[in-house]
Amino acid sequence: MLKIRLRRTGGTNAPAYRIVVSDSRRTPTAMVIEELGYYDPTKNPPLLELDVDKANAWIAKGATASGTVGKLLARPKA
């Protein structure tokens, strides 16, 4: 089963995330199928770059979004 989830990057006390499509049976740091964007919550305002069309295409193919990614997808584009 495929899952769209966050993959942590960045250093200690400076989290940044990549939004990736990966196999749900593997760890988030395992090989990914596709990278859809990135999210940096430490910036003011938080920096979000996400290819919504690709994410919706993966969801149509049967992938599920994690809770946080679901909230990021529902966020209105600024």
VENWOWO-V540046 format. One line per field, one symbol per residue. phi: phi as a letter, one per 30 degrees, with the letter a starting at -180 (. if undefined). psi: psi as a letter, one per 30 degrees, with the letter a starting at -180 (. if undefined). burial: 1 if it has 24 or more other ideal C-beta (glycine too) atoms within 12 Angstrom, else 0. A space follows every 50 residues. Layout:
phi: ???
psi: ???
burial: ???
This chain:
phi: .cbcbdbdbicdibdbbccbcbdddcddcdecdacclbbbdddbdecbbb dddddddddddjdccdeddddddddddc
psi: kkkjlkjkalakgiklkkjlklkffllfglklekkfalkjffljlkkkjk jeeeeeeeeffglkkleeeeeeefkkk.
burial: 01111110000000011111110000010001001111110000000101 0000100100001011011001100000
